[in-house]
Amino acid sequence: MFKKLSVSVLMMVMVLLVTVTTAFGATDSDISSYEDSAGNVNIEGASVPNAEFAFAGSNITANSVFDTTTFFAGNAITLDGEYNGDVFAVANTVTVNGKINGNLYTGGNQVVINGEVTRDVFAGCSDLIIGKSANINRDVYLAAANVNIDGTVGRNLRAGAGNVSINGTINGFVETDVDQLTINDGAVITGTINNRSSNQAIVAPGATAPEVNWEKVSQEQAVEEDQGPTVGSILLSIITKLAFILVIWVLITFMTKDFNANTTVMAKKHILASLGIGAGFFFLSPLLLIVSFIIYAPFGFAMTCGIITLAILGMPVAAVVLSKLLIRFFDDKMKPLLSSFVSILIVAAAAIILGYIPVINFIVFLFLDVVGVGFICYNVLFTHKKLKDERNEVDDEILVIDKIIDMEEGTIVIEKTTETIKLDDTDITK
């Protein structure tokens, strides 16, 4: 359960980051009216226009009425006021003192909830504190190192964490996969309690709670889990990676003709150049991120997402590029499309298998990412002129070669015809 919960919360945080970044890209510069010279954002007043729904800064304090879904990103976020919609908040420290008439999606180092959330809470953080005055009307989903619940949860609690301490009220069931679950004096839990842990839950005499259903995790199970993935999970991972690479190959081959033509040219002439650009990009990425965040925080988030996207696309794009080098070995034996498909399968399978060998996997991943990212950057920089000219040169070379082949074939046909005529004349003479 903990693994499923952790994956769910991780996906939530990823969606949160992408959504926040997208929102920043969609907003205009009017939000800077709340920002001071130090980069802090202070939002006050009766209400905030619906057009202003995304905010970024060093320290953010919001004490107003928001009538739409809102997005916040910064170092320290304090949410007072009232929010008539879902709230997305990412920061080192997130503090919710106001009322959220919707869901709360949050990620950070420390999350403190003292106010009211009328729907669900999704949290991925190091420390989560639900204060005495907090009232969460529905469910809480969380993945954290340490959790302390003093307030009220209207329905159910699902937690994957290190330590969970409950002092408040849970008006539903509790499902935990933790190192230690502690139910203190004064705590009230109305539903069933299912705890998966190597340690038995601690239930104080003054707590109101049903018997804890304990799924004990033995040392043997812990060792098995630490040994790594199962054969089934490895096969699933291989299939997933292979499918991802093939999808990129299909997109490049059939949907982006210029991109595909550039790939062929670069694979033959510009591998070293793409390696240099790719290596330079990764070397300069930390500096780019620092500068972009200094210039403007939303630009920094956009730059971060861009670098992550390039890193993800680097491997499949590099596999396509390298398959162009391998395809020449099959040109005489297969049709072009089939030879391209076989080549990408071989390169992809080799990359995936090498990825399971310690140390080598890092080298292979770094090499492929450098090639892939370098190719993408090189293609963007030179596609309008240099690569286009080189593609035309290649096309001209192919036409010349085809003409030569046609002339040679014509000569062969003439020679064969002459030999046939000579043979016929000999038969007639005889």
Secondary structure, DSSP 8 states (H G I E B T S, - for coil): -HHHHHHHHHHHHHHHHHHHHHHHHH--GGGGGGB-TTS-EEEESS-B-TT--EEEEEEEEEESEE-S-EEEEEEEEEE-SEESS-EEEEEEEEEE-SEESS-EEEEEEEEEE-SEESS-EEEEEEEEEE-TT-EE-S-EEEEEEEEEE-SEESS-EEEEEEEEEE-SEESS-EEEEEEEEEE-TT-EE-S-EEEEESS--EE-TT-B---EEEEE--HHHHHHHHT---HHHHHHHHHHHHHHHHHHHHIIIII-HHHHHHHHHHHHH-HHHHHHHHHHHHHHHHHHHHHHHHH-HHHHHHHHHHHHHHHHHHHHHHHHHHHHHHGGGTTTTS-HHHHHHHHHHHHHHHHHHHTTSTTHHHHHHHHHHHHHHHHHHHHHHHTTTHHHHHHHHHHHHHHHHHHHHHHHHHHHHHHHHHHHHHHHHHHHH-
